[in-house]
Amino acid sequence: MTAKSPFSITGRICLAVTGLALLSACMGGGAAQSTMPPAGGAAGVTGSNAGVYYSWIQPEIQAAWDQGYLGQGAQITIIDDFTSGDKTFGRLTDERQRLRHGEWVDLQTALMAPDATRVTQDFTATQSVQLGAGMLNVLNLSYGMFAPSGLSDAQIDWTARESSVIDHAENGAAVVVKSAGNHAIAMGGVNSSGEVDYLDRALIGADTAIFVGALVGHGTEANPVSLASFSNFAGSDPVVQNQYLAVGLRSDLTSLNGTSFAAPIVSGYAAVLGSKFTTATPRQITSQLLQSARTDTILNYDPALHGRGEASIARALAPASIR
């Protein structure tokens, strides 16, 4: 059985359901995993772009960079499509480019946290996700795993990759940042095709998992913003509400739309936050990102829609220490 991911651009996910539901990502082919040093490793990123502000970025990040918080000491692992022939045009820097979905996500994280180490793992590589030793680990999941509604946990045979991601989130070993999805439904709900993102469901309540939805722009007190019409929302479950953040997307500037491009912003924030609080655990970083979110920048804020609110790197960095 083949299903489409709700995430824009590429993001097609194949689900082979044979007896027990075997879920597997099936995008592209080729290289399994690669590691890039800070800056310079993503398409279109050179040393001169490190810590450079572009108009699609939430302005708060500039102050963090100015204080020297650039993601150093963190590793961001991006699981995505890096090998398929599916490419799309967009603009995150001064240059208009045509890149794969994973390349866009990687470029975003590089621009948000230019001194973080980035590791990419292609959808074709289903081995366990390995964490960096002695570093703050952040996992970016700009994809979903879909199958028909009604499957029990016992019917889902996760690959080693997804099993490790879930374990890392449940055990607090890494900050796991996942796109909320683009079906305009509550997290963990059934979409119009009768399918469920079972990766969402597996991460609900996990210690260090964050779901990220999309706002129509960067909110301010004077000009609060709404949730994007396509974005999945937190829903009525207070557990989900407590692990849901939203960030502004400027697709009018980037030509990139969907919550696929919301998650990398929070992944970058996590790395930047770790640059200041160098001994903080993934649990502490996750908690700080969630509890520092703003609600005054969101029009008609409702936890059932917006969860904790709009992520704020300025508020997250404000204290001298975190617990």
Secondary structure, 3 states (H helix, E strand, C coil): CEECCCCCCCCCEEEEECCCEEECCCCCCCCCEEEECCCCCCCCCCHHHCCCCCCCCCCHHHHHHHCCCCCCCEEEEEEECCCCCCCEEECCCCCCEEECHHHHHHHHHHHHCCCCEEEEEECCCCCCCCCCCCCEEEEEECCCCEEECCCCHHHEECCHHHHHHHHHHHCCCCEEEEECCCCCCECCCECCCCEEEHHHHHHCCCCCEEEEEEECCCCCCCCCECECCCCCECCCCHHHHCCEEEEECCHHHHCCCCHHHCHHHHHHHHHHHHHHCCCCCHHHHHHHHHHCCECCCECCCCHHHHCCCECCHHHHHCCCCCC
